[in-house]
Amino acid sequence: MSEAGGGDLFIVDSSVSGWTGLEYLSQWTEVARSFDIATGFFEIGALLALDGKWQQLDGIRLLMGDEVSLRTHNVFKEALRQRVGRLDDSLESEKNPNPFLEGVDDVVKAISEGRIECRVYRRDKFHAKAYIPS
């Protein structure tokens, strides 16, 4: 990956075999301090796919549309509950036997500690796709 200055434009083209947005983000975690991400539809699986990588960042700021999957909704709900000091026992008991929730504890902890900040754009349809490592 080449070094880019602050004003350089870089477009991820997923049509190149093996070079997906996930692969670029994975590599960028090695050189970036933080990520600013804007996306119309956020799925917690994106962070789970980067498990072990995103934790190297100082922080992640996420701007997303108001549509999320049930799994993502549950993770945000759990992080909010932890932040105000309450735990959702039903989600806690589901984490151990469900391999699709592996890594969720780290995401919940990072949100509750403020290392991952989330904002929801609700005015209109939000169809952005931007990943800005810094």
C-alpha positions in Angstrom: 0.0 0.0 0.0 1.5 3.4 -1.0 1.7 6.3 1.4 -1.0 9.0 0.7 -1.0 12.6 1.8 -4.0 14.2 3.5 -5.4 15.6 0.2 -4.9 12.5 -1.9 -8.0 10.8 -3.2 -8.1 7.0 -3.0 -10.9 4.9 -4.3 -11.4 1.3 -3.3 -12.5 -0.8 -6.3 -13.8 -4.2 -5.1 -13.8 -5.6 -8.7 -10.1 -6.4 -8.4 -9.9 -10.0 -7.3 -8.9 -10.3 -3.6 -8.9 -6.6 -2.9 -12.2 -5.8 -1.2 -13.0 -2.9 1.1 -12.5 -5.4 4.0 -8.9 -6.2 2.8 -8.1 -2.4 2.5 -9.5 -1.6 6.0 -7.6 -4.6 7.4 -4.3 -3.2 6.0 -5.1 0.3 7.0 -5.5 -0.7 10.7 -1.7 -1.3 10.6 -0.9 2.4 9.7 -3.9 4.4 10.8 -4.6 5.9 14.2 -8.4 6.0 13.7 -11.2 5.5 11.2 -14.0 7.8 10.2 -16.7 5.8 8.5 -19.9 6.9 6.8 -22.2 4.2 5.5 -25.9 4.0 4.8 -26.3 0.5 6.2 -24.0 -0.6 9.0 -23.8 -4.3 10.0 -21.8 -5.3 13.1 -20.3 -8.2 11.1 -18.0 -5.6 9.5 -16.2 -5.1 12.8 -16.4 -8.8 13.6 -14.6 -9.5 10.3 -11.9 -7.1 11.4 -11.6 -8.7 14.9 -8.0 -8.4 16.2 -7.4 -5.5 13.8 -9.8 -2.7 14.7 -8.7 -3.0 18.3 -5.3 -1.5 17.2 -7.0 1.8 16.4 -7.3 4.6 19.0 -10.9 5.1 17.8 -13.6 4.7 15.2 -16.2 7.3 14.4 -19.2 5.9 12.6 -22.0 7.9 10.8 -24.7 5.6 9.5 -28.2 5.6 8.3 -31.0 4.5 10.6 -31.4 1.0 9.1 -29.4 -1.7 10.9 -29.8 -5.5 11.3 -31.3 -7.0 14.4 -27.8 -8.3 15.4 -26.4 -4.8 15.1 -29.3 -3.3 17.0 -28.8 -5.8 19.8 -25.1 -4.8 20.1 -25.9 -1.1 20.2 -28.6 -1.8 22.7 -26.2 -3.8 24.9 -23.5 -1.1 24.7 -26.0 1.5 25.8 -27.1 -0.6 28.7 -23.5 -1.1 29.8 -22.9 2.6 29.5 -25.7 3.4 31.9 -24.7 0.4 34.1 -27.4 -2.2 33.2 -26.8 -5.5 31.4 -29.1 -7.4 29.1 -29.0 -11.0 30.5 -30.7 -12.5 27.5 -28.0 -11.3 25.1 -25.2 -12.2 27.6 -26.4 -15.8 27.8 -26.7 -16.0 23.9 -23.1 -14.9 23.3 -21.4 -18.1 24.4 -23.2 -20.7 22.3 -23.6 -18.6 19.2 -20.5 -18.4 17.0 -21.9 -15.6 15.0 -21.6 -13.4 18.1 -17.9 -14.2 18.6 -16.1 -10.9 19.1 -19.2 -9.0 20.1 -17.9 -8.5 23.7 -15.0 -6.4 22.4 -17.3 -4.3 20.2 -19.7 -3.7 23.1 -16.8 -2.8 25.4 -15.3 -0.3 22.9 -18.7 1.4 22.3 -19.3 1.7 26.1 -15.8 3.1 26.6 -16.2 5.6 23.8 -13.5 4.2 21.6 -16.2 3.5 19.0 -18.6 6.5 18.5 -21.8 6.1 16.5 -24.1 8.7 15.1 -27.3 8.0 13.2 -28.4 10.3 10.3 -32.3 10.3 10.4 -33.4 13.2 8.2 -33.5 11.5 4.8 -32.2 8.3 3.2 -28.5 8.1 3.9 -26.6 6.2 1.2 -23.0 7.2 1.9 -19.9 5.0 1.6 -16.7 6.5 2.9 -13.8 5.1 4.9 -11.3 7.6 6.1 -8.2 6.3 8.0 -6.2 8.9 9.7 
